[in-house]
């Protein structure tokens, strides 16, 4: 929008401004100027917001790639004979990291199209409610792998306890998620908005107008009343680094937990500050080992 311009006849300009209607004319002109300035300010604010969102989206992508690399490489280095990928999607992620595919490769996936593609890769895929018991015997897997799933569940404790139960003694759980106390989430809370990690609400991103996909519809792979819906739609409980370490340790694990990618900072700066600013990265990394000689009465429910 261009600046307001008024074409005034030179013969009447002085009389209009000094005559009976002069004050009203000046007030109208001032009002239009204010409206124009406000519109310009709004357009500039929207432009800056879009640029910031674009930058954060780029750093977000780099962060999730770092998160996937850490998890995939950690699982591959363990060279498991048996592995369970909880939330395996189409099964493609771990194939990028494994030189030798586990002899027993199981997966869990609730979305039918993704489940079918994972099965085409040779993965034995099950579908069930991850908030309940798992259909596997005790001490079955060398590795339980789960990328960006635990935050979708309301029964976090049972998820961790079932992970412990199905792991062999000495087995390892590799878990990734988002960090509730990340710098980005804390900034949102300070402004009175929902944390970015909790915007997704069963069909829309809500509660934070700074979010890149704010108020957008999300295609849901399952009906809302499907038993597995809770495991695939929306974030329900997002853990902090300390909270994650505590919940896995109480289940009987030897646990290490940390965070990476301090959004909205550039990735290069984040990598430097992660060593100095603990627990403010946006992505949560958990490595939890089941003891080789588990206690007779572990903390987890049998």
RAJOBEL-V135961 format. One record per residue. N is the residue number from 1. RES is the residue in one small letter. SS is DSSP state (H for helix, E for strand, - for the rest). PHI is phi in whole degrees, 0 to 359 (NA if undefined). PSI is psi in radians with two decimals (NA if undefined). Layout:
# RAJOBEL-V135961
n = [N | N]
res = [RES | RES]
ss = [SS | SS]
phi = [PHI | PHI]
psi = [PSI | PSI]
This chain:
# RAJOBEL-V135961
n = [1 | 2 | 3 | 4 | 5 | 6 | 7 | 8 | 9 | 10 | 11 | 12 | 13 | 14 | 15 | 16 | 17 | 18 | 19 | 20 | 21 | 22 | 23 | 24 | 25 | 26 | 27 | 28 | 29 | 30 | 31 | 32 | 33 | 34 | 35 | 36 | 37 | 38 | 39 | 40 | 41 | 42 | 43 | 44 | 45 | 46 | 47 | 48 | 49 | 50 | 51 | 52 | 53 | 54 | 55 | 56 | 57 | 58 | 59 | 60 | 61 | 62 | 63 | 64 | 65 | 66 | 67 | 68 | 69 | 70 | 71 | 72 | 73 | 74 | 75 | 76 | 77 | 78 | 79 | 80 | 81 | 82 | 83 | 84 | 85 | 86 | 87 | 88 | 89 | 90 | 91 | 92 | 93 | 94 | 95 | 96 | 97 | 98 | 99 | 100 | 101 | 102 | 103 | 104 | 105 | 106 | 107 | 108 | 109 | 110 | 111 | 112 | 113 | 114 | 115 | 116 | 117 | 118 | 119 | 120 | 121 | 122 | 123 | 124 | 125 | 126 | 127 | 128 | 129 | 130 | 131 | 132 | 133 | 134 | 135 | 136 | 137 | 138 | 139 | 140 | 141 | 142 | 143 | 144 | 145 | 146 | 147 | 148 | 149 | 150 | 151 | 152 | 153 | 154 | 155 | 156 | 157 | 158 | 159 | 160 | 161 | 162 | 163 | 164 | 165 | 166 | 167 | 168 | 169 | 170 | 171 | 172 | 173 | 174 | 175 | 176 | 177 | 178 | 179 | 180 | 181 | 182 | 183 | 184 | 185 | 186 | 187 | 188 | 189 | 190 | 191 | 192 | 193 | 194 | 195 | 196 | 197 | 198 | 199 | 200 | 201 | 202 | 203 | 204 | 205 | 206 | 207 | 208 | 209 | 210 | 211 | 212 | 213 | 214 | 215 | 216 | 217 | 218 | 219 | 220 | 221 | 222 | 223 | 224 | 225 | 226 | 227 | 228 | 229 | 230 | 231 | 232 | 233 | 234 | 235 | 236 | 237 | 238 | 239 | 240 | 241 | 242 | 243 | 244 | 245 | 246 | 247 | 248 | 249 | 250 | 251 | 252 | 253 | 254 | 255 | 256 | 257 | 258 | 259 | 260 | 261 | 262 | 263 | 264 | 265 | 266 | 267 | 268 | 269 | 270 | 271 | 272 | 273 | 274 | 275 | 276 | 277 | 278 | 279 | 280 | 281 | 282 | 283 | 284 | 285 | 286 | 287 | 288 | 289 | 290 | 291 | 292 | 293 | 294 | 295 | 296 | 297 | 298 | 299 | 300 | 301 | 302]
res = [x | x | x | x | x | x | x | x | x | x | x | x | x | x | x | x | x | x | x | x | x | x | x | x | x | x | x | x | x | x | x | x | x | x | x | x | x | x | x | x | x | x | x | x | x | x | x | x | x | x | x | x | x | x | x | x | x | x | x | x | x | x | x | x | x | x | x | x | x | x | x | x | x | x | x | x | x | x | x | x | x | x | x | x | x | x | x | x | x | x | x | x | x | x | x | x | x | x | x | x | x | x | x | x | x | x | x | x | x | x | x | x | x | x | x | x | x | x | x | x | x | x | x | x | x | x | x | x | x | x | x | x | x | x | x | x | x | x | x | x | x | x | x | x | x | x | x | x | x | x | x | x | x | x | x | x | x | x | x | x | x | x | x | x | x | x | x | x | x | x | x | x | x | x | x | x | x | x | x | x | x | x | x | x | x | x | x | x | x | x | x | x | x | x | x | x | x | x | x | x | x | x | x | x | x | x | x | x | x | x | x | x | x | x | x | x | x | x | x | x | x | x | x | x | x | x | x | x | x | x | x | x | x | x | x | x | x | x | x | x | x | x | x | x | x | x | x | x | x | x | x | x | x | x | x | x | x | x | x | x | x | x | x | x | x | x | x | x | x | x | x | x | x | x | x | x | x | x | x | x | x | x | x | x | x | x | x | x | x | x | x | x | x | x | x | x | x | x | x | x | x | x]
ss = [- | - | - | - | - | - | - | - | - | - | - | - | H | H | H | H | H | H | - | - | - | H | H | H | H | H | H | H | H | H | H | H | H | H | H | H | H | H | H | H | H | H | H | H | H | H | H | H | H | H | H | H | H | H | H | H | H | H | H | H | H | H | H | H | H | H | H | H | H | H | H | H | H | H | H | H | H | - | - | - | - | E | E | E | E | E | - | - | - | - | - | H | H | H | H | - | - | - | - | - | - | - | - | E | E | E | E | E | - | - | - | H | H | H | H | H | H | H | H | H | - | - | - | E | E | E | - | - | - | - | - | - | - | - | - | - | - | - | - | - | E | E | E | E | E | E | E | - | - | H | H | H | - | - | - | H | H | H | H | H | H | H | H | H | H | H | E | E | E | E | E | E | E | E | E | E | E | E | - | - | - | - | H | H | H | H | H | H | H | H | - | - | - | - | - | H | H | H | - | E | E | - | - | E | E | - | - | - | - | - | - | - | - | - | - | - | E | - | - | - | - | - | - | - | - | - | - | - | H | H | H | - | - | - | - | - | - | - | - | - | H | H | H | H | H | H | H | H | H | H | - | - | E | E | E | E | E | E | E | E | - | - | - | - | - | - | H | H | H | H | H | H | H | - | - | - | - | - | - | - | - | - | E | E | E | E | E | E | E | E | - | - | - | - | - | - | - | - | - | - | - | -]
phi = [NA | 282 | 293 | 295 | 232 | 240 | 271 | 241 | 295 | 296 | 285 | 249 | 301 | 292 | 293 | 292 | 284 | 256 | 279 | 302 | 263 | 296 | 297 | 297 | 296 | 296 | 295 | 297 | 298 | 297 | 298 | 295 | 297 | 297 | 298 | 295 | 295 | 296 | 294 | 299 | 295 | 295 | 297 | 295 | 297 | 294 | 296 | 296 | 299 | 296 | 295 | 296 | 298 | 296 | 295 | 296 | 298 | 293 | 291 | 299 | 297 | 296 | 294 | 291 | 294 | 297 | 298 | 296 | 297 | 301 | 293 | 297 | 292 | 297 | 293 | 294 | 296 | 284 | 48 | 286 | 277 | 226 | 217 | 243 | 258 | 272 | 87 | 284 | 61 | 274 | 84 | 282 | 300 | 290 | 295 | 287 | 247 | 274 | 283 | 233 | 289 | 305 | 298 | 249 | 243 | 250 | 218 | 231 | 207 | 269 | 277 | 305 | 298 | 291 | 301 | 296 | 291 | 295 | 294 | 296 | 278 | 96 | 276 | 274 | 254 | 245 | 230 | 199 | 285 | 289 | 277 | 245 | 287 | 262 | 275 | 229 | 286 | 296 | 54 | 261 | 245 | 284 | 222 | 249 | 245 | 208 | 250 | 58 | 237 | 302 | 288 | 273 | 251 | 267 | 260 | 300 | 299 | 294 | 302 | 292 | 293 | 290 | 301 | 299 | 297 | 276 | 283 | 291 | 305 | 87 | 285 | 231 | 259 | 248 | 233 | 236 | 199 | 250 | 255 | 298 | 262 | 296 | 303 | 298 | 292 | 295 | 297 | 297 | 297 | 297 | 272 | 85 | 255 | 296 | 303 | 304 | 287 | 240 | 288 | 287 | 232 | 44 | 126 | 213 | 265 | 230 | 90 | 209 | 294 | 278 | 294 | 299 | 248 | 308 | 68 | 276 | 284 | 245 | 298 | 261 | 283 | 224 | 298 | 295 | 263 | 289 | 303 | 268 | 302 | 298 | 271 | 237 | 237 | 78 | 264 | 255 | 226 | 259 | 270 | 272 | 299 | 297 | 298 | 298 | 298 | 292 | 292 | 286 | 295 | 295 | 280 | 114 | 279 | 267 | 243 | 237 | 218 | 205 | 224 | 224 | 69 | 275 | 287 | 268 | 287 | 302 | 300 | 297 | 289 | 301 | 300 | 287 | 286 | 302 | 284 | 253 | 253 | 282 | 66 | 245 | 290 | 277 | 248 | 260 | 242 | 232 | 239 | 233 | 256 | 281 | 305 | 297 | 234 | 299 | 296 | 296 | 236 | 294 | 293 | 286 | 280 | 285]
psi = [2.26 | 2.90 | 2.61 | 2.31 | 2.33 | 2.18 | 2.00 | 2.30 | 2.28 | -0.47 | -0.42 | -0.07 | -0.84 | -0.75 | -0.62 | -0.69 | -0.43 | -0.25 | -2.94 | -0.61 | 0.14 | -0.76 | -0.75 | -0.69 | -0.76 | -0.70 | -0.71 | -0.77 | -0.77 | -0.71 | -0.77 | -0.66 | -0.77 | -0.77 | -0.71 | -0.75 | -0.70 | -0.68 | -0.75 | -0.73 | -0.70 | -0.76 | -0.73 | -0.73 | -0.72 | -0.67 | -0.79 | -0.72 | -0.77 | -0.69 | -0.73 | -0.75 | -0.70 | -0.74 | -0.80 | -0.67 | -0.67 | -0.77 | -0.58 | -0.75 | -0.75 | -0.65 | -0.77 | -0.55 | -0.71 | -0.71 | -0.82 | -0.70 | -0.78 | -0.85 | -0.82 | -0.75 | -0.67 | -0.74 | -0.73 | -0.67 | -0.43 | -0.29 | 1.02 | 2.54 | -0.51 | 2.33 | 2.46 | 2.09 | 1.84 | 1.93 | 0.88 | -0.21 | -2.32 | 0.08 | -0.02 | -0.43 | -0.94 | -0.41 | -0.34 | -0.35 | -0.44 | 2.13 | -0.57 | 2.07 | 2.43 | 2.50 | -0.72 | 1.84 | 1.87 | 2.68 | 2.84 | 2.20 | 2.26 | -0.39 | 2.06 | -0.78 | -0.71 | -0.69 | -0.74 | -0.71 | -0.63 | -0.68 | -0.57 | -0.44 | -0.05 | 0.14 | 2.39 | 1.81 | 2.35 | 2.78 | 2.16 | 2.94 | 2.01 | -0.10 | -0.08 | -2.85 | 2.64 | 2.50 | 0.84 | 2.61 | 2.91 | 2.63 | 0.83 | -0.61 | 2.54 | -0.62 | 2.35 | 2.13 | 2.37 | 2.04 | 2.02 | 0.84 | -0.74 | -0.51 | -0.19 | -0.08 | 2.59 | -0.44 | 1.18 | -0.74 | -0.81 | -0.63 | -0.79 | -0.73 | -0.64 | -0.61 | -0.81 | -0.78 | -0.75 | -0.20 | 2.49 | 2.69 | 2.29 | -0.08 | 2.89 | 2.43 | 2.22 | 1.95 | 2.34 | 2.67 | -2.81 | 2.75 | 2.03 | -0.58 | 0.48 | 2.78 | -0.75 | -0.77 | -0.67 | -0.68 | -0.72 | -0.76 | -0.68 | -0.52 | 0.03 | 0.28 | 2.83 | 2.51 | 2.54 | -0.59 | -0.17 | 0.31 | -0.58 | 2.03 | 1.42 | 0.97 | -0.32 | 2.76 | 2.00 | 2.81 | -0.06 | 1.71 | -0.16 | -0.23 | 2.48 | -0.61 | 0.51 | 2.23 | 0.23 | 2.58 | 2.49 | 2.13 | 2.24 | 2.27 | -0.22 | 2.67 | 2.66 | -0.41 | 0.15 | 2.44 | -0.52 | 0.04 | -0.70 | -0.38 | -0.14 | -0.20 | 2.09 | 2.71 | 2.23 | -0.90 | 1.92 | 2.19 | 2.73 | 2.96 | -0.84 | -0.75 | -0.74 | -0.78 | -0.70 | -0.77 | -0.63 | -0.67 | -0.71 | -0.43 | -0.12 | -0.03 | 2.71 | 1.93 | 2.40 | 2.34 | 2.47 | -3.12 | 2.71 | 2.88 | 1.52 | 1.47 | 2.59 | 0.40 | 2.64 | 2.62 | -0.70 | -0.72 | -0.68 | -0.74 | -0.59 | -0.81 | -0.40 | -0.50 | -0.36 | -0.61 | 1.74 | 2.55 | 0.40 | 0.08 | 2.73 | -0.35 | 2.35 | 2.23 | 2.21 | 2.21 | 2.01 | 2.09 | 2.28 | 2.24 | 2.55 | -0.50 | 1.41 | 2.58 | 2.72 | -0.58 | 1.30 | 2.90 | -0.46 | 2.71 | 2.24 | NA]
